[in-house]
Amino acid sequence: MAAGSRRLDWSAITAFAPLVALAPPWLVAIAVFWVPFGVWGDVTFQLFAAAHLALGIVLFSRPVQRLVFARMLGARNPTRAELDVLQPAWTEVAEANRMQPARFVLAVVEGDDVNAFACGGHLLVVSSFAVERLSHDELCGVLAHELSHHLGGHTIALTIAQWMSLPVLFLARVGFALRDLSIGITNAVAYRWPLVRLVGSMVWLVLTVASLVLLIGPNLSRILSNIVGRPAEFQADRRAFRMGFGNELMSALQRMIGTEERRTIGAAFLTSHPPAIDRVVRLDAMIRRDARRGRRGGFPNAPR
């Protein structure tokens, strides 16, 4: 496998499974938004739905990810001080993969733990805590892992799912807002017209049920995404090791071992990352195996 090359992993294929759960509520939400276009604009539902999906392609462009998508995810541009820490680490990882650093977008999310994620086609997000606390080598390991998600195609389905979720979540929020409004109006006039209380209660029930039903799809999709996402983490660790950043990534993961909460069986469905200790054990095995063979994991001739 050449340095910096994109090669779809099996997890990139299984990552599309959550889209199946998201499709029904997305079709309902799109149908609601399509109604005025269909009634007054003579636009077919199929064309409207296809246009929405096609518009999501812009999320994979670097300018949109820098200006819009990062903020949608709660991230921001690095400060000057943060960039002074991140840029040298990212440049080292990019050069090891024989690619231009400007090919990807760096962003920071506020957080009090070691965290990072990849999204879209070029977005690499690191927590502010990680920027402050991790060493240069550990940041290299974390960034190599996130780059591996991009190179393995793990972020494609995730980005599509986030785009499809937008109209569903918006419609659900509108439903909850209308529900609260109906309760306010009902309470204001129900003392004069008891029938209004009955009608208001029915409206409240319909809007609540409709909004909750809409949210079943995104919630189920998130659970499925977490389940299929765990193998992707191991695959990204393996690719980062092959880049030559296995020790660096393992050192960063070791910082997380003592801070992770003990997981119950149910809680395991709420996170896409395997326990840090499991990842450390696998990385350590790969590193020891290469040491016995007299070499360090990495691309041949990759600048280090």
C-alpha positions as CSV (number, residue, x, y, z in Angstrom):
1,M,0.0,0.0,0.0
2,A,1.6,3.3,-1.1
3,A,2.0,6.1,1.4
4,G,-1.0,8.5,1.5
5,S,-3.0,6.3,-0.9
6,R,-6.8,5.9,-0.4
7,R,-7.9,2.3,-0.2
8,L,-11.4,1.4,1.0
9,D,-11.4,-0.8,4.1
10,W,-14.2,-3.3,4.8
11,S,-15.5,-0.8,7.5
12,A,-16.1,1.8,4.7
13,I,-18.6,-0.6,3.3
14,T,-20.3,-1.7,6.5
15,A,-20.5,2.0,7.5
16,F,-23.4,2.4,5.0
17,A,-25.6,0.1,7.2
18,P,-26.8,3.0,9.4
19,L,-28.1,4.8,6.3
20,V,-30.8,2.0,6.0
21,A,-32.2,3.1,9.4
22,L,-32.0,6.7,8.5
23,A,-33.7,6.4,5.1
24,P,-37.4,6.2,6.2
25,P,-37.5,9.4,8.4
26,W,-35.3,11.2,5.8
27,L,-37.9,10.4,3.1
28,V,-40.7,11.6,5.4
29,A,-38.8,14.8,6.1
30,I,-37.9,15.4,2.5
31,A,-41.6,14.9,1.5
32,V,-42.7,17.6,4.0
33,F,-40.2,20.1,2.5
34,W,-41.1,19.0,-1.0
35,V,-44.8,19.8,-0.7
36,P,-44.7,23.5,-1.7
37,F,-42.3,22.7,-4.5
38,G,-44.6,20.0,-5.8
39,V,-47.8,22.0,-5.5
40,W,-46.6,25.3,-6.9
41,G,-43.3,24.4,-8.7
42,D,-44.3,21.2,-10.5
43,V,-41.1,19.5,-9.1
44,T,-41.3,15.8,-8.8
45,F,-40.5,14.2,-5.4
46,Q,-37.8,12.0,-6.9
47,L,-36.0,15.0,-8.4
48,F,-36.3,17.0,-5.1
49,A,-34.9,14.1,-3.1
50,A,-32.1,13.5,-5.6
51,A,-31.2,17.2,-5.5
52,H,-30.9,17.1,-1.7
53,L,-28.6,14.2,-1.8
54,A,-26.5,15.8,-4.6
55,L,-26.2,19.0,-2.7
56,G,-24.6,17.1,0.1
57,I,-21.5,16.6,-2.1
58,V,-20.5,20.1,-1.3
59,L,-19.7,18.9,2.3
60,F,-16.7,17.1,0.9
61,S,-15.1,20.3,-0.5
62,R,-12.3,21.8,1.6
63,P,-13.7,25.4,1.7
64,V,-17.2,24.2,2.8
65,Q,-15.6,22.0,5.5
66,R,-13.5,24.9,6.7
67,L,-16.2,27.5,6.8
68,V,-19.4,25.5,7.4
69,F,-19.1,21.9,8.1
70,A,-16.7,22.2,11.0
71,R,-19.0,24.6,12.7
72,M,-21.9,22.2,12.2
73,L,-19.9,19.7,14.2
74,G,-19.2,22.2,17.0
75,A,-15.6,22.7,15.9
76,R,-13.7,25.9,15.2
77,N,-10.5,27.1,13.5
78,P,-7.4,26.6,15.7
79,T,-6.1,29.7,17.5
80,R,-2.6,30.9,16.6
81,A,-1.2,29.1,19.7
82,E,-3.0,25.9,18.9
83,L,-1.9,26.0,15.2
84,D,1.7,26.4,16.4
85,V,1.3,23.1,18.2
86,L,-0.8,21.3,15.6
87,Q,0.9,22.3,12.3
88,P,4.3,20.8,13.0
89,A,2.7,17.5,14.0
90,W,0.4,17.4,11.0
91,T,3.2,18.4,8.6
92,E,5.3,15.4,9.9
93,V,2.3,13.0,9.3
94,A,1.5,14.5,5.9
95,E,5.1,14.3,4.7
96,A,5.4,10.7,6.0
97,N,2.5,9.9,3.7
98,R,4.0,12.0,0.8
99,M,1.1,14.5,0.6
100,Q,0.7,18.2,0.9
101,P,-0.4,19.4,4.4
102,A,-2.8,21.9,2.9
103,R,-4.8,18.9,1.4
104,F,-6.6,18.6,4.8
105,V,-8.3,21.0,7.1
106,L,-7.4,21.2,10.8
107,A,-10.1,22.1,13.4
108,V,-10.4,22.1,17.2
109,V,-13.4,21.2,19.4
110,E,-13.6,22.3,23.0
111,G,-13.2,19.3,25.3
112,D,-11.7,18.2,28.6
113,D,-10.4,14.8,27.4
114,V,-8.1,13.4,24.7
115,N,-10.4,13.2,21.7
116,A,-10.2,13.5,17.9
117,F,-12.3,12.6,14.9
118,A,-12.3,12.7,11.1
119,C,-15.2,13.7,9.0
120,G,-16.1,14.7,5.4
121,G,-13.3,14.3,2.9
122,H,-10.6,16.5,4.5
123,L,-11.5,17.4,8.0
124,L,-9.3,16.5,11.0
125,V,-10.7,17.6,14.4
126,V,-8.7,17.5,17.6
127,S,-9.9,18.4,21.1
128,S,-8.5,21.5,22.8
129,F,-7.4,19.3,25.7
130,A,-5.4,17.0,23.4
131,V,-3.7,20.1,21.9
132,E,-2.7,21.3,25.3
133,R,-1.7,18.1,27.0
134,L,-0.3,15.7,24.3
135,S,3.3,15.8,23.3
136,H,4.4,16.4,19.7
137,D,4.9,12.7,19.1
138,E,1.5,11.8,20.6
139,L,-0.3,14.4,18.5
140,C,1.4,12.8,15.4
141,G,0.0,9.5,16.4
142,V,-3.5,10.9,16.9
143,L,-3.4,12.8,13.6
144,A,-2.1,9.7,11.8
145,H,-5.0,7.7,13.2
146,E,-7.5,10.3,12.0
147,L,-5.9,10.5,8.6
148,S,-6.2,6.7,8.4
149,H,-10.0,7.1,8.7
150,H,-9.9,9.3,5.6
151,L,-7.6,7.1,3.6
152,G,-9.7,4.0,4.5
153,G,-12.9,5.7,3.4
154,H,-14.5,5.5,6.8
155,T,-15.8,9.0,6.8
156,I,-17.9,8.8,3.5
157,A,-21.0,7.1,5.0
158,L,-20.7,9.2,8.2
159,T,-20.8,12.5,6.2
160,I,-23.8,11.3,4.1
161,A,-25.6,10.3,7.3
162,Q,-25.0,13.7,8.9
163,W,-26.3,15.4,5.8
164,M,-29.4,13.2,5.7
165,S,-30.1,13.8,9.4
166,L,-30.3,17.6,9.0
167,P,-33.9,17.8,7.6
168,V,-35.1,15.1,10.0
169,L,-33.7,16.8,13.1
170,F,-35.0,20.2,11.9
171,L,-38.5,18.8,11.4
172,A,-38.4,17.1,14.8
173,R,-37.4,20.4,16.5
174,V,-40.2,22.3,14.6
175,G,-42.6,19.6,15.9
176,F,-41.4,20.1,19.5
177,A,-41.6,23.9,19.2
178,L,-45.2,23.7,17.8
179,R,-46.1,21.3,20.6
180,D,-44.8,23.8,23.2
181,L,-46.7,26.6,21.5
182,S,-49.9,24.7,21.5
183,I,-49.6,24.0,25.2
184,G,-49.0,27.7,25.8
185,I,-52.1,28.7,23.8
186,T,-54.2,25.9,25.4
187,N,-53.3,27.0,28.9
188,A,-54.1,30.6,28.1
189,V,-57.6,30.0,26.9
190,A,-58.7,26.6,28.2
191,Y,-60.3,28.1,31.3
192,R,-62.9,29.8,29.1
193,W,-63.4,27.0,26.6
194,P,-62.9,23.5,28.0
195,L,-63.2,22.1,24.5
196,V,-60.0,23.9,23.7
197,R,-58.1,21.9,26.4
198,L,-59.2,18.7,24.8
199,V,-58.2,19.8,21.3
200,G,-54.9,21.2,22.7
201,S,-54.1,17.9,24.4
202,M,-54.7,16.0,21.2
203,V,-52.5,18.4,19.2
204,W,-49.8,18.0,21.9
205,L,-50.0,14.2,21.7
206,V,-49.9,14.1,17.9
207,L,-46.9,16.5,17.7
208,T,-45.0,14.7,20.5
209,V,-45.5,11.2,18.9
210,A,-44.7,12.5,15.4
211,S,-41.5,14.2,16.6
212,L,-40.4,11.2,18.6
213,V,-41.1,8.8,15.8
214,L,-38.9,10.9,13.5
215,L,-36.1,10.7,15.9
216,I,-36.1,6.9,16.0
217,G,-34.3,6.8,12.7
218,P,-31.4,9.1,13.7
219,N,-31.0,7.4,17.1
220,L,-31.0,3.9,15.6
221,S,-28.6,5.0,12.9
222,R,-26.3,6.4,15.6
223,I,-26.4,3.0,17.5
224,L,-25.6,1.1,14.3
225,S,-22.9,3.5,13.4
226,N,-21.3,3.0,16.8
227,I,-21.4,-0.8,16.3
228,V,-19.9,-0.9,12.9
229,G,-17.5,1.9,13.8
230,R,-15.5,-0.1,16.3
231,P,-13.8,-2.3,13.7
232,A,-12.9,0.9,11.8
233,E,-11.0,2.2,14.8
234,F,-8.8,-1.0,14.9
235,Q,-8.3,-0.7,11.1
236,A,-7.3,3.0,11.5
237,D,-4.8,2.0,14.3
238,R,-3.3,-0.6,12.0
239,R,-2.9,1.9,9.2
240,A,-1.3,4.5,11.5
241,F,1.1,1.8,12.6
242,R,2.0,1.1,9.0
243,M,2.7,4.8,8.5
244,G,5.3,4.5,11.3
245,F,3.3,6.2,14.1
246,G,2.4,3.1,16.1
247,N,4.4,4.0,19.2
248,E,3.2,7.6,19.1
249,L,-0.5,6.5,18.9
250,M,-0.1,3.9,21.6
251,S,1.4,6.6,24.0
252,A,-1.6,8.8,23.4
253,L,-4.0,6.0,24.0
254,Q,-2.3,5.0,27.2
255,R,-3.2,8.5,28.6
256,M,-6.9,7.6,28.1
257,I,-6.8,4.2,29.9
258,G,-7.2,5.7,33.4
259,T,-9.8,8.2,32.4
260,E,-12.3,5.9,30.6
261,E,-15.4,5.0,32.6
262,R,-16.1,1.4,33.1
263,R,-18.5,0.3,30.4
264,T,-21.7,-1.7,30.8
265,I,-23.0,-3.9,28.0
266,G,-25.6,-1.3,27.2
267,A,-23.2,1.6,27.3
268,A,-21.0,-0.1,24.7
269,F,-23.7,0.7,22.1
270,L,-23.3,4.5,22.9
271,T,-19.7,4.8,21.8
272,S,-18.0,4.0,18.5
273,H,-14.5,3.6,20.1
274,P,-13.3,0.4,21.6
275,P,-11.7,0.6,25.1
276,A,-8.3,2.3,24.9
277,I,-6.7,-0.7,26.6
278,D,-7.9,-3.1,23.8
279,R,-6.4,-0.8,21.2
280,V,-3.1,-0.5,23.1
281,V,-2.8,-4.3,23.4
282,R,-3.3,-4.7,19.7
283,L,-0.8,-1.9,18.8
284,D,1.7,-3.3,21.3
285,A,1.4,-6.7,19.6
286,M,2.1,-5.2,16.2
287,I,5.1,-3.2,17.5
288,R,6.6,-6.2,19.2
289,R,6.1,-8.4,16.1
290,D,7.9,-5.9,14.0
291,A,10.7,-5.5,16.6
292,R,11.3,-9.3,16.4
293,R,11.6,-8.9,12.7
294,G,14.2,-6.1,13.2
295,R,12.2,-3.3,11.7
296,R,9.7,-0.5,12.7
297,G,6.3,-0.3,11.2
298,G,6.1,2.3,8.4
299,F,6.1,2.9,4.7
300,P,9.4,2.3,3.0
301,N,11.5,5.4,2.6
302,A,8.8,7.6,4.4
303,P,10.5,10.7,5.8
304,R,10.5,10.5,9.6
